[in-house]
């Protein structure tokens, strides 16, 4: 048994017993009263999921197993001195609850490089059967489903096994799937945007560095950008659409490929993982409408006010939970200031940040006028040569796999049941509200 599995057993089995004890002995404990408003406005703030990988605090931002993004910048192993943390490290942290050593990260990199060789040829046949102009997320999700023929969980389940051991083939499937996502993403990118001129993986590179390489970027700064992007997008608590959907479908004991594919369908929505594209469309439309390459702060302010007056939103600003500048925005801005402070899109993103929060706050309607992760991610990718907006959500999906698939392992380790909330018709709501 590899040492990571052994670590999961050491950490997880005692906690799994506690989960069972809570359900059996303390199931009648009332934790909160749910209002009609919460039910009818997306269940925001209603605690209804057990998630161990990360926690989103309105003031502090995202914490991975208790560690903030600035802390991870210091504590996680890096590919080189002064560089960005390796995604393998945040995966290990979310999986075991402990900070990884360099050896732990190297082990995961080697495992993923080895497992990535196992993609069956029919997966690429499925991608190639789709039109090249099909959105990259359609191609990405089709490939994920096509890979489910290799599901170790499905094979183990069909042979019969004790349910307490479901986590083991889930872990194996998760490791296989994670190893292959960068190859699939890069294949789609080169197919759609670079005439099918594919680049073979380099097994000596780390997971994110190899993704940049296969996409065609050898600049060490771009490799570091990809590492940062993968870390900061990797998880965001359990209630966002992609995380919740992966958990929900997995609760039916669907294999990791099915569950993750379902989550990616949710990520593809403009209110979730496509928001980064919405930001870039808004910025480019602003540039065209104003007629300048880098709008001034005054021009941006006028344009933002007009956007609001037209009944539209300013994409990249506001968040359902956060009540401060998203730390994921801040770390990207810091990267941009270090490597490309004078780049046009970086200047625009900085100018928007300087004026838009005050404009939103002045409306009195916005609880959080501050930028989220999407406010600058597209500008940063564009600045370093990844200019094809449609691939951004695929990159987001590769990253988000780290968190949602880790949680899927823990769902099976905890023995969580199929999710089945109660629903009511409108008459029930009217009765509760006293409406005749």
C-alpha positions in Angstrom: 0.0 0.0 0.0 1.4 3.4 -0.9 2.1 5.8 1.9 -0.6 8.3 0.9 -3.3 5.6 1.2 -1.8 4.7 4.6 -2.0 8.3 5.6 -5.7 8.4 4.5 -6.4 5.4 6.7 -4.6 6.8 9.7 -6.4 10.1 9.5 -9.7 9.1 8.0 -10.9 6.0 9.7 -11.1 7.7 13.2 -13.0 10.6 11.6 -15.3 8.2 9.8 -16.3 6.7 13.1 -17.1 10.1 14.5 -19.3 10.8 11.4 -21.3 7.6 12.1 -21.5 8.5 15.8 -22.8 12.0 15.0 -25.5 10.6 12.7 -26.5 7.8 15.1 -26.3 9.4 18.5 -26.7 13.2 17.8 -29.0 13.2 14.8 -31.7 15.1 16.6 -29.5 18.1 17.4 -31.0 21.3 15.8 -28.3 23.5 14.4 -30.2 26.2 12.6 -33.6 27.5 11.5 -34.0 27.7 7.7 -36.0 30.7 6.4 -38.3 30.7 3.4 -36.1 33.3 1.9 -33.0 31.0 2.2 -34.9 28.2 0.5 -36.2 30.4 -2.3 -32.9 32.2 -3.0 -30.5 29.4 -3.6 -30.1 28.0 0.0 -27.3 30.5 0.6 -25.9 30.2 4.1 -27.7 27.0 4.9 -25.3 24.4 6.3 -26.3 21.1 4.7 -23.0 19.5 3.5 -20.1 17.9 5.2 -16.9 19.1 3.4 -13.4 18.7 4.8 -11.2 20.1 2.0 -11.7 23.9 2.4 -13.7 26.5 4.2 -14.9 29.8 2.9 -15.0 32.6 5.5 -16.8 35.9 4.5 -14.0 37.9 6.0 -10.8 35.8 5.8 -11.5 34.2 2.4 -10.8 30.6 1.4 -8.8 28.3 3.7 -7.5 24.9 2.6 -7.6 22.7 5.7 -7.1 25.8 7.8 -4.4 27.4 5.7 -5.0 30.7 3.8 -3.7 31.3 0.3 -0.9 33.6 1.5 0.1 30.9 4.0 0.1 28.3 1.2 2.4 30.6 -0.8 5.0 30.2 1.9 4.4 26.7 3.1 3.8 24.5 0.1 6.7 23.0 -1.9 7.7 24.9 -5.1 9.2 23.9 -8.4 12.0 26.4 -7.9 13.1 29.0 -5.4 10.8 32.0 -5.4 8.3 30.3 -7.6 4.6 29.3 -7.1 3.4 26.4 -5.0 2.9 23.1 -6.8 -0.7 21.9 -7.1 0.4 18.5 -6.1 1.0 20.0 -2.7 -2.5 21.5 -2.2 -3.9 18.1 -3.4 -1.9 16.3 -0.7 -3.0 18.9 1.9 -6.7 18.5 1.1 -6.4 14.7 0.9 -4.6 14.1 4.2 -5.0 17.4 6.2 -1.3 17.7 6.6 1.3 19.9 4.8 3.3 17.8 2.3 7.0 17.4 2.2 9.0 17.8 -1.1 9.1 14.0 -1.2 5.3 13.7 -1.0 4.9 16.2 -3.8 7.4 14.4 -6.0 5.7 11.1 -5.4 2.4 12.5 -6.6 4.0 14.0 -9.6 5.6 10.7 -10.5 2.3 8.8 -9.9 0.4 11.2 -12.2 3.1 11.0 -14.9 2.9 7.2 -14.9 -0.9 7.0 -14.7 -1.3 9.6 -17.5 0.0 7.0 -20.0 -3.2 5.0 -19.6 -5.6 7.1 -21.6 -7.3 4.8 -24.1 -7.3 5.7 -27.7 -11.1 5.9 -27.9 -11.1 9.0 -25.7 -9.3 10.9 -28.5 -11.6 9.4 -31.0 -14.6 10.8 -29.1 -13.0 14.3 -29.0 -12.2 14.1 -32.7 -15.7 13.1 -33.6 -16.9 16.5 -32.4 -16.8 19.6 -34.5 -13.7 21.7 -33.9 -15.9 24.7 -33.2 -17.8 22.9 -30.4 -17.1 24.7 -27.2 -14.0 23.3 -25.5 -16.1 22.4 -22.4 -18.3 20.1 -24.6 -15.1 18.4 -25.8 -13.6 18.3 -22.3 -16.8 16.8 -20.7 -17.2 14.2 -23.5 -13.6 13.0 -22.9 -14.2 12.7 -19.2 -17.3 10.5 -19.8 -15.4 8.5 -22.4 -12.6 7.7 -19.9 -15.2 6.2 -17.5 -14.7 2.9 -19.4 -11.5 2.7 -17.2 -13.3 3.2 -13.9 -11.7 1.1 -11.2 -14.6 1.9 -8.8 -17.2 0.5 -11.2 -15.2 -2.7 -11.7 -14.6 -3.1 -8.0 -18.3 -2.5 -7.2 -19.5 -5.0 -9.7 -17.3 -7.7 -8.3 -18.8 -7.1 -4.9 -17.0 -5.4 -2.0 -17.6 -4.2 1.5 -19.0 -0.6 1.4 -16.5 0.5 4.0 -13.8 -0.1 1.3 -15.5 2.0 -1.4 -13.0 4.8 -0.8 -10.1 2.7 -2.1 -11.1 2.2 -5.7 -12.5 5.8 -5.6 -9.1 7.0 -4.6 -7.5 5.0 -7.5 -10.0 6.4 -10.0 -9.4 9.9 -8.7 -5.7 9.5 -9.1 -6.1 8.2 -12.7 -8.5 10.9 -13.6 -6.4 13.7 -12.2 -3.3 12.4 -14.0 -5.1 12.6 -17.4 -6.9 15.9 -17.3 -4.0 18.1 -18.3 -3.4 15.9 -21.4 -7.0 16.1 -22.4 -7.2 19.9 -21.8 -4.0 20.5 -23.8 -5.2 18.2 -26.6 -8.4 20.1 -26.9 -6.5 23.5 -26.8 -4.1 22.4 -29.6 -6.9 20.9 -31.6 -9.2 23.9 -31.6 -6.7 26.8 -31.6 -3.4 25.4 -33.1 -4.5 23.3 -36.1 -4.1 20.0 -34.2 -0.4 20.4 -33.8 -0.1 18.4 -30.6 2.8 18.4 -28.1 3.7 15.3 -26.3 3.8 15.4 -22.4 7.1 15.7 -20.7 7.1 13.2 -17.7 9.9 15.1 -16.0 7.7 18.1 -15.5 5.3 18.7 -12.7 1.5 18.4 -13.3 0.8 22.1 -14.1 4.1 22.8 -15.7 3.5 19.9 -18.0 0.1 21.4 -18.9 1.7 24.6 -19.9 4.3 22.7 -21.9 1.7 20.7 -23.8 -0.3 23.8 -24.6 2.9 25.2 -26.2 4.3 27.5 -23.5 7.9 27.0 -22.4 8.4 30.3 -20.6 9.1 29.5 -17.0 6.9 32.4 -16.0 3.9 30.9 -17.8 4.6 27.5 -16.1 4.5 29.3 -12.8 1.3 31.1 -13.8 -0.3 27.8 -14.5 0.8 26.4 -11.1 -0.7 29.4 -9.3 -3.9 29.2 -11.4 -4.3 25.5 -10.5 -3.8 26.1 -6.8 -6.1 29.0 -6.3 -9.0 27.6 -8.3 -8.7 24.1 -6.8 -11.5 24.3 -4.3 -14.0 26.7 -2.8 -15.9 24.8 -0.1 -18.6 22.3 -0.9 -21.7 24.4 -1.8 -20.7 25.9 -5.1 -22.3 24.4 -8.1 -19.4 22.2 -9.4 -18.5 20.9 -6.0 -22.0 20.3 -4.8 -23.0 18.6 -8.1 -19.9 16.3 -8.0 -20.8 15.4 -4.4 -24.5 14.9 -5.3 -23.9 12.6 -8.2 -21.2 10.7 -6.4 -23.6 10.1 -3.5 -25.5 7.7 -5.8 -22.3 5.7 -6.0 -21.7 7.0 -9.6 -18.0 6.5 -10.4 -15.6 9.5 -10.2 -15.8 10.1 -14.0 -19.6 10.4 -14.0 -19.6 12.5 -10.8 -16.9 14.9 -12.1 -18.5 15.2 -15.5 -21.7 16.3 -13.8 -19.8 18.9 -11.8 -18.2 20.2 -15.0 -21.6 20.7 -16.6 -22.3 23.0 -13.7 -19.0 24.7 -14.0 -19.8 25.6 -17.6 -22.5 28.0 -16.6 -21.9 31.8 -17.0 -22.8 32.3 -13.3 -20.0 29.9 -12.3 -16.9 28.8 -14.3 -17.6 30.9 -17.4 -17.6 34.1 -15.5 -13.9 34.7 -16.4 -15.0 34.8 -20.1 -17.8 37.2 -19.2 -15.2 39.6 -17.7 -13.0 39.5 -20.8 -16.0 40.2 -23.1 -17.0 43.2 -20.9 -13.5 44.6 -20.9 -13.1 44.2 -24.7 -16.5 45.7 -25.4 -15.6 48.6 -23.2 -12.4 49.1 -25.2 -14.3 49.0 -28.5 -17.1 51.3 -27.3 -14.7 53.9 -25.8 -12.2 53.5 -28.7 -9.0 53.3 -26.7 -6.5 50.6 -25.8 -6.3 51.4 -22.1 -9.3 53.3 -20.8 -8.6 55.8 -18.0 -10.2 55.5 -14.6 -12.6 58.2 -15.4 -13.7 56.5 -18.6 -14.0 53.2 -16.8 -16.1 54.8 -14.1 -18.5 56.3 -16.6 -18.8 53.0 -18.5 -19.4 51.0 -15.3 -22.2 53.4 -14.3 -23.8 53.1 -17.8 -23.5 49.3 -17.5 -25.5 49.4 -14.2 -28.0 51.9 -15.7 -28.7 49.4 -18.5 -29.7 46.8 -15.9 -26.5 44.8 -16.4 -23.9 43.5 -13.9 -20.2 44.3 -13.9 -18.7 40.8 -14.2 -15.9 39.8 -11.8 -17.3 41.9 -8.9 -19.3 40.6 -6.0 -19.5 37.2 -4.4 -22.2 35.2 -2.7 -20.2 34.7 0.5 -17.1 36.9 0.5 -17.3 40.4 2.0 -13.8 41.5 1.1 -11.4 41.5 -1.9 -11.0 37.8 -2.9 -7.5 36.6 -1.8 -7.4 34.8 -5.1 -7.7 38.1 -6.9 -4.9 39.6 -4.7 -2.4 36.8 -5.3 -3.0 37.1 -9.1 -2.6 40.9 -8.9 0.7 40.4 -7.0 1.9 38.0 -9.7 1.0 40.5 -12.4 2.7 43.4 -10.6 5.9 41.2 -10.4 6.0 39.9 -14.0 4.0 42.3 -16.2 3.0 45.5 -14.4 2.8 47.6 -17.6 0.8 45.1 -19.7 -2.4 46.7 -21.1 -4.8 44.2 -19.6 -3.1 44.4 -16.2 -3.4 48.1 -16.2 -7.1 47.9 -17.1 -7.7 45.3 -14.4 -5.9 47.5 -11.9 -7.9 50.6 -13.0 -11.2 48.7 -12.7 -10.2 47.6 -9.2 -9.6 51.3 -8.3 -13.0 52.6 -9.3 -15.6 49.9 -9.5 -16.0 48.9 -5.8 -16.9 52.5 -4.8 -19.4 52.7 -7.7 -21.1 49.4 -6.6 -21.1 50.4 -3.0 -22.7 53.7 -3.8 -25.8 51.9 -5.2 -26.6 50.6 -1.8 -27.7 47.3 -3.3 -24.4 45.4 -3.4 -23.3 43.6 -0.2 -19.9 42.8 -1.6 -18.5 45.4 -4.1 -15.1 43.8 -4.2 -13.5 41.7 -7.0 -13.6 37.9 -7.1 -11.1 35.5 -8.7 -12.5 36.1 -12.2 -11.9 39.9 -12.2 -8.3 39.4 -13.2 -7.7 35.7 -14.2 -8.6 36.3 -17.8 -6.5 39.4 -18.1 -3.5 37.5 -16.6 -3.9 34.5 -19.0 -4.3 36.9 -22.0 -1.2 38.9 -21.0 1.0 35.7 -21.1 -0.3 34.5 -24.4 -3.3 32.3 -23.5 -5.7 34.6 -25.4 -8.4 32.1 -26.3 -11.2 32.9 -23.8 -13.1 29.6 -24.5 -10.3 27.5 -23.0 -10.4 29.4 -19.6 -13.3 27.3 -18.2 -11.5 24.1 -19.2 -8.4 25.3 -17.2 -10.7 26.1 -14.3 -12.1 22.6 -14.5 -8.7 20.9 -14.5 -7.9 22.9 -11.3 -11.3 22.4 -9.6 -10.9 18.6 -10.0 -8.2 18.7 -7.3 -10.7 19.7 -4.6 -14.0 18.1 -5.7 -12.4 14.7 -6.4 -10.5 14.8 -3.1 -13.8 15.4 -1.3 -15.3 12.4 -3.3 -12.7 10.1 -1.6 -13.7 11.5 1.8 -17.5 11.1 1.0 -16.9 7.3 0.5 -14.5 7.1 3.5 -17.2 8.7 5.7 -19.8 6.4 4.2 -22.1 9.3 3.4 -25.5 8.3 2.1 -27.3 9.3 -1.1 -28.4 12.9 -0.9 -32.1 13.4 -0.9 -33.5 16.7 0.4 -37.2 17.2 1.0 -39.1 19.5 -1.4 -42.6 21.1 -1.1 -45.1 22.6 -3.5 -46.1 26.3 -3.6 -49.2 25.6 -1.4 -46.8 24.6 1.5 -44.9 27.8 1.2 -48.1 29.9 1.1 -49.3 28.1 4.2 -46.0 28.8 6.1 -46.2 32.4 5.1 -49.9 32.8 6.0 -50.9 33.7 2.4 -54.4 32.7 1.5 
